Amino acid sequence: MPSARRVAAPQAPKLGGGTVALQAGVFDARFNMPVVHEAVRAELAARRHGTASTKTRGEVAGGGAKPWRQKGTGRARQGSIRAPHFAGGGTAFGPSPRHYTFKVSLHAGRQSLSVFDATAFEEPSTAQAVGLLNDWDRADPTLIVLGADEAAAGKSFRNIVRVEAIPVEDVGVADILGAASLLISEAALPALVARAAKPERTRQAA
């Protein structure tokens, strides 16, 4: 029986020489445009960190008895002061805390992704950042994804036109799709993979 054909893991070029192996299943996933479109819409609507929260009528205190008797008052019957039309009542269709995750495969598929060593930036240097980007055949705009302790590299890229540097914990689907080229530091790559590999969920447990 012929052996099963092994599929090579995706790779990204490392600026300065060499390549970096990318995690299969994350960077070689089939790009699903309808799903990504919905994710981007949800993310842009939740850019206020998704922490807004209101109480429904079932969560508001009080309202155990009818505010007045059913008949004879000349007013419309009411069942509870917790209803949305009462002052202090619950909110109908209000916002609730939410969380969004995403999967990354677009840039790996079109070979617009590279990796670099951000520790080479011992102090901010725009000239060093420009030199690094000039060695890479890329299209603008370019998104730089950095680790938590790579501020010097971030400051090096911030004055370059059509280049944006973002910490990995702040990167979203809209940022990735809006960039023509994606440059990830070696330190940020595992964190980005971990976020992209999470199962999708649209709401945190209460």
C-alpha positions, 0 to 999 in steps of 0.5 A: 500500500502506498504511504500517505503523502505528507503535506509540507508545513507552511513557512514564512521568510525571515527578514535577514535570512532563513525561514520560520515554520508556521503552524499548520491548521492556522496559517494554511486554513481555507479562507472563508470570506463570508465568515471573515466578513461577519467577524470584521463587522462584529469586531468593528462594532465592538471596538469599545472593548466589548464591556458595555452591559445593561440589565434586562427586566429579569435582572432589575431588583423589585417589581414583585407585585403589580404597581396598581390593581388590574381594573378601576384605576383608569390607567393601563394595566401593568404587571411589573415596574421592572418593564423597560418603559418604567424609570429604573426598569430593565433595558430591552435589547441592551448590550452585553459583554462579548468577546471575539476570536479569529483565525489567520490564513490570508497572508500566509496563503498569498505570501505577504507574511514575514517574520523578523527579530525585534530584539535587533532594535536595542533602541528606537531607530527609524533608519534601521526599520526602513532598511529592514522593510526595504529588504522585503518585497512588500506592498503597503499598507504594512502591519507590524505585530510586536510582543509586549516587551518590544517598544523600541521596535514599535517606536522605530516603525511609527514614523514610517508612512503607511506602516503601523505597529500594534502589540499582538494583544490588540490585533484584530481581524480588521487590522489583518485584512486591512494590511497588504503585508504582515510582519510579525516579530518572533516573540509575537508569533506564538501569541498570535497563533494561540489567539488564532487557534482558539475556538470561536465564541461570540459571548463570554459566560456570565 
